Amino acid sequence: MGGEGSMMRMIHTLRNNKSMLTKRKERKALQGSYANIKLEFPKATPEVIIRIREKVIRQQKQTKKRQFIALGIVLTFLIILFINI
């Protein structure tokens, strides 16, 4: 029958993948239980929140401005390209 070679290759590939998976699981960098660890985050004051909000708004405005300029440049280039054709 045809296909024995491809079936055997599939079996070997699956076996190799399975062996690599078990090796990868054994190389865990972090082990142990983290149930007793308590995460503490600094409390944000209203002033800090306002500064963060203003910074995010400023960044969004800059991003929109850059996108608008890039769009304008691309559209100008396309208009010039089509006029010259």
N, C-alpha and C positions, 0 to 999 in steps of 0.2 A: 504494500500500500504506500501511497505517496504521503509525504508530510511528516514522516517519522523524525527527520532531522530538525524540522522547525519545532515540532512538539518537544523534542529533547532540549533544544536551545531554550525554549520557554521555561521548561522545568528548571534548568540550570540557572536561568536569570532570576526566577522567583526565589530559588534557594539562596542565591548570592545576595539578593536584596534583603531577605529575611535575616541572614547572618549579619549584614551590615547594620540593620536596624537594632538588633540586640546589642551589638558593640557600642552603638551610639548611645543607647540608654544607660549603659554602664559608665559612661564618661560624664556624668552630671557634675556640673561645677558647684552647685549649691545642693546640699543635702541636709536633712533634718527637719524638725518641725518649727514652724514660725508662728504657732498659735499664741505664744506668750509674749510676742513682741508687740509693743504698743507704738503706733505711729503718731507723732505729734507734729502738727503744722502750726506755724506762727499765726496768731490772730491778726486779721486785717482791720485796721482802723478805717473809719469813713474817709479820711484824707488820703490814705493809700489807695483805696478803691477808686476815688475820684481821679487820682493821678494816673492809675492804670487805665481807666476808661478814656481819659483824654489822650493818652498815648496811643491806644488802639484806634481811636477815631482819627488821630493825626496820621497814623500809618495807613489806614484805609483811604484817606483822602489822597495821600501820596501815590498809593497804588492805582487808584482810579485815574489820577492825573497822568501817570506814566502810560497806562493802558490807552487813554484818549490820545496822547501824543503818538504812540506807536501806531494806533489805528489811522490817525491822520496821515502819518508818513506813508503807510502802506497804501491807503486810498489815493493819495497824491501820486505815488509811483504808478499805480494801476491806471489812473486817468491819463497820465502822461504817456504811458505805454500804449494805451488804446488810441489816443489821439494821433500818435506817430504812425500807426499801422495803416 
